[in-house]
Amino acid sequence: MVRTSEFPEESELVVCTVQNVKNFGAFVTLDEYGGKEGFIHIRDVATGWVKYIRDYVREGQKIVCKVLGVDSSKGHIDLSLKSVNEHQKREKIQQWKNENKAEKLMEIVAERMGKEPAALYEEFGYDIMDTYGTLFGAFEQVAAHPESLEEEGHSGDWVQTFIEVAKENVTPPHVQIDGYLEMTCPAPDGVDRIREALMSGEASSKRAKIQYIGAPRYRVVVMAPDYKIAEEELKNVTAAVIEKIQECDGKAVFHREGK
C-alpha cells in the first residue's frame, strides 16, 4: 500500500501479519508499512488474563492492531490487539482491501499510458489522494462522477485513462432511502387504478422500486449515488404516484420512514 510516511502514527489502526508467537507476546509485520516489525505484549493481546496466547493469535494470521507507541530511531512499534473492536476490525480490513485494489488499478493506468506506477504517483497520484482522502476513494468517486476530477482542478493526459479504468473496475458508491405510501381509490376498479399509479411511479425513475407491504401500504425504495440525488428521485416517484391516483379521486399519502 502506498504510504507517504515510513512509520504509523500513535493510535492509528494497522493491518498486521503474525510472524512469531511467544509466551510473553507476539511479533508481527505491518502490511501497510513495508513489513516493519511490531510487537504485541501479552497484556495487550486480550482483556483479562491470557492463559494461552495462541488462543488469540497464531502465526500467519491477519489481525488489526492499534498503535500504542513508535520509536522510529530504534524501529520499535508497540501494538495492542485488545484495543480494536470487531466493527473497527471489519472496517479497517475492508479499507486495506480497497487500497490494495486501488494500487492494482493504478498499475493498469500506468500500463495503458506506458509509464511506471511510481511516476504516476508523483505526477498526480499523491495529489488526488489529498483531494479524495484515499486512492480508492478517488477511483470510487470518479467512477460515479467522472467530471469531479476537472471540478477539483485536476488535468493532464492521464485524466481520460484514469476515468476509463475507474468506470471499468469500480462499482460507484450508493445510498438507499425509503418510505411508504398509503393509497386508496374508491373507483370500482380501484385495485387496477392503484396498480397503474404504482407502475407510473416506477416508470418515472430507474433508481426506484415499489414493494407491496400490505394494503393500503406500499414501500418506495430508492438507490442513488448520493443522498441529494436519492431525495430528488424519491420526490419525483411519489409525486407521479399521487398525481396518477388522484385521477380516480383516490388518495395517497407519503410517509418518509416506513415501519
KOLROBA-461941 format. One record per residue (C-alpha): residue number from 1; x, z, y. Coordinates in nm, 4 decimals. Each point is the difference from the previous one (the first is absolute). Last residue first. Example, Ala and Ser with C-alpha at 12.3 -4.5 7.8 and 13.67 -1.06 7.14 Angstrom:
% KOLROBA-461941
> 2/1.3670/0.7140/-0.1060 .
> 1/-0.1370/0.0660/-0.3440 .
END
This chain:
% KOLROBA-461941
> 259/-4.2161/0.9714/0.0746 .
> 258/0.0401/-0.2965/0.2325 .
> 257/0.1830/0.0395/0.3309 .
> 256/-0.0875/-0.2238/0.2946 .
> 255/-0.3755/0.0009/-0.0539 .
> 254/-0.1816/-0.3284/0.0713 .
> 253/-0.3768/-0.0141/0.0431 .
> 252/-0.2035/-0.2977/-0.1195 .
> 251/-0.3668/-0.0661/0.0654 .
> 250/-0.2281/-0.2805/-0.1062 .
> 249/-0.2290/-0.1986/0.2243 .
> 248/0.0728/-0.3023/-0.2197 .
> 247/0.2436/-0.1489/0.2518 .
> 246/0.1378/0.3497/0.0561 .
> 245/0.1754/-0.0235/-0.3360 .
> 244/0.2161/-0.2888/0.1219 .
> 243/0.1113/0.1675/0.3222 .
> 242/0.0829/0.3224/-0.1835 .
> 241/0.2076/-0.1808/-0.2615 .
> 240/0.1933/-0.2058/0.2568 .
> 239/0.0651/0.3087/0.2151 .
> 238/0.1267/0.1900/-0.3050 .
> 237/0.2482/-0.2751/-0.0806 .
> 236/0.1208/-0.0468/0.3585 .
> 235/0.0603/0.3726/0.0573 .
> 234/0.1836/0.0363/-0.3297 .
> 233/0.2212/-0.2971/0.0905 .
> 232/0.0828/0.1527/0.3394 .
> 231/0.0804/0.3355/-0.1595 .
> 230/0.2267/-0.1633/-0.2568 .
> 229/0.1858/-0.2033/0.2627 .
> 228/0.0781/0.3112/0.2046 .
> 227/0.0760/0.2034/-0.3119 .
> 226/0.2758/-0.2292/-0.1245 .
> 225/0.0683/-0.2785/-0.2505 .
> 224/-0.3625/-0.0001/-0.1237 .
> 223/-0.2207/0.1364/-0.2785 .
> 222/-0.3710/0.0534/0.0731 .
> 221/-0.2508/0.1851/-0.2178 .
> 220/-0.3747/0.0073/0.0752 .
> 219/-0.2044/0.2316/-0.2240 .
> 218/-0.3684/-0.0690/-0.0563 .
> 217/-0.2760/0.2635/0.0161 .
> 216/-0.3771/-0.0501/-0.0378 .
> 215/0.0192/-0.0115/-0.2935 .
> 214/0.2970/0.1221/-0.2018 .
> 213/0.3673/-0.0562/0.0670 .
> 212/0.0149/-0.3811/-0.0072 .
> 211/0.3332/-0.1325/0.1266 .
> 210/0.0733/-0.2235/0.2979 .
> 209/0.3468/-0.1543/0.0206 .
> 208/0.1799/-0.0961/0.3189 .
> 207/0.3300/-0.1758/0.0709 .
> 206/-0.1243/-0.3588/-0.0167 .
> 205/-0.2509/0.0787/0.2738 .
> 204/-0.3336/-0.1434/0.1181 .
> 203/-0.0991/-0.1052/-0.3519 .
> 202/-0.0094/0.3653/-0.1067 .
> 201/-0.2534/0.0806/0.2724 .
> 200/-0.2196/-0.2989/-0.0784 .
> 199/0.0045/0.0962/-0.3674 .
> 198/-0.1224/0.3463/0.1002 .
> 197/-0.2824/-0.1488/0.2071 .
> 196/-0.0991/-0.2336/-0.2824 .
> 195/-0.0164/0.2906/-0.2452 .
> 194/-0.2126/0.1976/0.2441 .
> 193/-0.2365/-0.2957/0.0372 .
> 192/-0.0239/-0.0362/-0.3779 .
> 191/-0.0953/0.3652/-0.0396 .
> 190/-0.2488/-0.0265/0.2867 .
> 189/-0.1957/-0.2835/-0.1572 .
> 188/-0.3314/0.1617/0.0940 .
> 187/0.1484/0.0827/0.3446 .
> 186/0.0477/0.3669/0.0944 .
> 185/0.3842/-0.0199/0.0013 .
> 184/0.2241/0.3060/-0.0328 .
> 183/0.3751/0.0497/0.0337 .
> 182/0.2392/0.2952/0.0211 .
> 181/0.3462/-0.1415/0.0545 .
> 180/0.3200/0.1700/-0.1055 .
> 179/0.3504/0.0606/0.1256 .
> 178/0.3447/-0.1245/-0.0829 .
> 177/0.3615/-0.0289/0.1058 .
> 176/0.2998/-0.1352/-0.1874 .
> 175/0.3457/-0.0644/0.1403 .
> 174/0.2427/-0.2741/-0.0899 .
> 173/0.3706/-0.0694/-0.0264 .
> 172/0.1036/-0.3633/-0.0523 .
> 171/0.1047/-0.0912/-0.3549 .
> 170/0.3659/-0.0949/0.0133 .
> 169/0.1782/-0.2817/-0.1833 .
> 168/-0.1029/-0.3416/0.1305 .
> 167/-0.1120/0.1157/0.3474 .
> 166/0.3221/0.1952/0.0571 .
> 165/0.2221/-0.2841/-0.1266 .
> 164/-0.1720/-0.2502/0.2296 .
> 163/0.0144/0.2323/0.3020 .
> 162/0.3719/0.0650/-0.0502 .
> 161/0.0662/-0.3724/-0.0296 .
> 160/-0.1897/-0.0659/0.3232 .
> 159/0.1856/0.2745/0.1886 .
> 158/0.3534/-0.0797/-0.1150 .
> 157/0.0620/-0.2768/0.2566 .
> 156/-0.0257/0.2574/0.2752 .
> 155/-0.2440/0.2247/0.1803 .
> 154/-0.1122/0.3619/0.0131 .
> 153/-0.1775/0.1295/0.3118 .
> 152/-0.2605/0.2232/-0.1623 .
> 151/-0.2716/-0.2591/0.0602 .
> 150/0.2195/-0.2629/-0.1617 .
> 149/0.0347/0.2077/-0.3148 .
> 148/-0.3670/0.1017/0.0137 .
> 147/-0.1209/-0.3594/-0.0350 .
> 146/0.0325/0.0164/-0.3768 .
> 145/-0.2681/0.2751/-0.0114 .
> 144/-0.0844/0.1042/-0.3569 .
> 143/0.3179/-0.1223/-0.1711 .
> 142/0.1922/0.0967/0.3160 .
> 141/-0.1273/0.3561/-0.0305 .
> 140/0.1069/0.0345/-0.3614 .
> 139/0.3384/-0.1691/0.0427 .
> 138/0.0833/0.2242/0.2969 .
> 137/-0.1244/0.3143/-0.1732 .
> 136/0.2201/-0.0930/-0.2956 .
> 135/0.3017/0.0033/0.2320 .
> 134/-0.1030/0.3351/0.1443 .
> 133/-0.1185/0.1363/0.3344 .
> 132/-0.1540/-0.3256/0.1257 .
> 131/0.2019/-0.0589/0.3177 .
> 130/0.3186/0.1860/-0.0951 .
> 129/-0.0048/-0.1668/-0.3410 .
> 128/-0.0530/-0.3300/0.1822 .
> 127/0.3234/0.0538/0.1926 .
> 126/0.1992/0.1075/-0.3052 .
> 125/-0.0911/-0.3224/-0.1781 .
> 124/0.0488/-0.2413/0.2907 .
> 123/0.3491/-0.1517/0.0081 .
> 122/0.1911/0.2977/-0.1402 .
> 121/-0.2402/0.0385/-0.2899 .
> 120/0.0047/-0.3767/-0.0455 .
> 119/0.3794/-0.0073/-0.0316 .
> 118/-0.0092/0.2602/-0.2771 .
> 117/-0.2482/-0.2166/-0.1918 .
> 116/0.2494/-0.2894/-0.0084 .
> 115/-0.1201/-0.3332/0.1372 .
> 114/-0.1385/-0.3263/-0.1337 .
> 113/-0.3329/0.0449/0.1750 .
> 112/-0.2015/-0.0114/-0.3189 .
> 111/0.2476/0.2325/-0.1705 .
> 110/-0.0062/0.2479/0.2906 .
> 109/-0.3804/0.0160/0.0013 .
> 108/0.0030/0.0560/-0.3769 .
> 107/0.2602/0.2752/0.0390 .
> 106/-0.2196/0.1551/0.2677 .
> 105/-0.2813/0.0027/-0.2555 .
> 104/0.2247/0.1925/-0.2392 .
> 103/0.0644/0.2543/0.2748 .
> 102/-0.3732/0.0332/0.0594 .
> 101/-0.0614/0.0724/-0.3679 .
> 100/0.2539/0.2829/0.0087 .
> 99/-0.1702/0.1267/0.3154 .
> 98/-0.3386/0.0015/-0.1690 .
> 97/0.1333/0.1823/-0.3061 .
> 96/0.1519/0.2700/0.2210 .
> 95/-0.3234/0.0366/0.1953 .
> 94/-0.1932/0.0327/-0.3242 .
> 93/0.2440/0.2648/-0.1253 .
> 92/-0.0316/0.1875/0.3305 .
> 91/-0.3805/0.0035/-0.0064 .
> 90/-0.0174/0.1100/-0.3617 .
> 89/0.2502/0.2815/0.0569 .
> 88/-0.1616/0.1165/0.3232 .
> 87/-0.3372/0.0220/-0.1760 .
> 86/0.1514/0.1854/-0.2961 .
> 85/0.1673/0.2657/0.2148 .
> 84/0.3682/0.0042/0.0989 .
> 83/0.1635/0.3355/0.0792 .
> 82/0.0625/0.0747/-0.3710 .
> 81/0.2507/-0.2828/-0.0324 .
> 80/0.2409/0.1265/0.2632 .
> 79/0.3249/-0.1671/0.1003 .
> 78/0.3476/0.0840/0.1275 .
> 77/0.2155/-0.2960/0.1022 .
> 76/0.3776/0.0452/0.0053 .
> 75/0.2246/-0.2852/0.1109 .
> 74/0.2647/0.2407/0.1275 .
> 73/0.0002/-0.1265/0.3600 .
> 72/-0.3646/-0.1081/-0.0340 .
> 71/-0.1190/0.3532/-0.0675 .
> 70/-0.3749/-0.0494/-0.0424 .
> 69/-0.2727/0.2612/-0.0440 .
> 68/-0.3359/0.0658/-0.1595 .
> 67/-0.0940/-0.3618/-0.0736 .
> 66/-0.3363/-0.0161/-0.1752 .
> 65/-0.0078/-0.1533/-0.3451 .
> 64/-0.1866/-0.2790/-0.1780 .
> 63/0.0792/-0.0567/-0.3661 .
> 62/0.0975/-0.2865/-0.2281 .
> 61/0.1160/0.1285/-0.3395 .
> 60/0.3175/-0.1357/-0.1619 .
> 59/0.1202/0.3426/-0.1122 .
> 58/-0.2713/0.2636/-0.0160 .
> 57/-0.1824/0.2232/0.2453 .
> 56/-0.2815/0.2562/-0.0211 .
> 55/-0.0067/0.1329/-0.3578 .
> 54/0.3706/-0.0793/-0.0019 .
> 53/0.0533/0.2998/0.2283 .
> 52/-0.1012/0.2389/-0.2759 .
> 51/-0.0840/0.3486/0.1241 .
> 50/-0.0900/-0.0894/0.3577 .
> 49/-0.1407/0.3037/0.1778 .
> 48/-0.2537/-0.0682/0.2704 .
> 47/-0.0356/-0.3198/0.2009 .
> 46/0.1896/-0.2966/-0.1372 .
> 45/0.3369/-0.1753/0.0240 .
> 44/0.1198/0.1728/0.3167 .
> 43/0.1191/0.3217/-0.1687 .
> 42/0.1797/-0.2162/-0.2584 .
> 41/0.2132/-0.1517/0.2735 .
> 40/-0.0704/-0.3694/0.0621 .
> 39/0.3148/-0.1982/0.0815 .
> 38/0.0529/-0.3376/0.1634 .
> 37/0.2312/-0.2908/-0.0700 .
> 36/0.0029/-0.3190/0.2035 .
> 35/-0.1425/-0.2957/-0.1943 .
> 34/0.0103/-0.2387/0.2929 .
> 33/-0.2390/0.2001/0.2122 .
> 32/-0.3466/-0.1060/-0.1126 .
> 31/0.0499/0.0847/-0.3671 .
> 30/0.1405/0.3455/0.0696 .
> 29/0.1973/0.1091/-0.3063 .
> 28/-0.0758/0.3236/-0.1811 .
> 27/0.1804/0.3109/-0.1217 .
> 26/-0.2231/0.2703/-0.1446 .
> 25/0.0104/0.3778/0.0104 .
> 24/0.1449/0.3196/-0.1470 .
> 23/-0.0616/-0.0765/-0.3674 .
> 22/0.1362/-0.3512/0.0496 .
> 21/-0.1758/-0.3366/0.0231 .
> 20/0.2011/-0.3141/0.0748 .
> 19/-0.1101/-0.3308/0.1474 .
> 18/-0.3553/0.0453/0.1348 .
> 17/-0.0986/-0.3016/0.2073 .
> 16/-0.1167/0.0734/0.3532 .
> 15/-0.2588/-0.1211/0.2509 .
> 14/0.0317/0.1781/0.3338 .
> 13/-0.2282/0.2047/0.2248 .
> 12/0.1602/0.0933/0.3320 .
> 11/0.0095/0.3696/0.0951 .
> 10/0.3640/-0.0286/0.1192 .
> 9/0.1016/-0.3589/0.0654 .
> 8/0.1294/-0.2408/-0.2587 .
> 7/0.3602/-0.1239/0.0031 .
> 6/0.1629/-0.3361/0.0620 .
> 5/-0.2305/-0.1149/0.2778 .
> 4/-0.1648/-0.3377/0.0761 .
> 3/-0.1404/-0.0274/-0.3494 .
> 2/-0.1070/-0.3064/-0.1976 .
> 1/-0.1303/0.0907/-0.3443 .
END
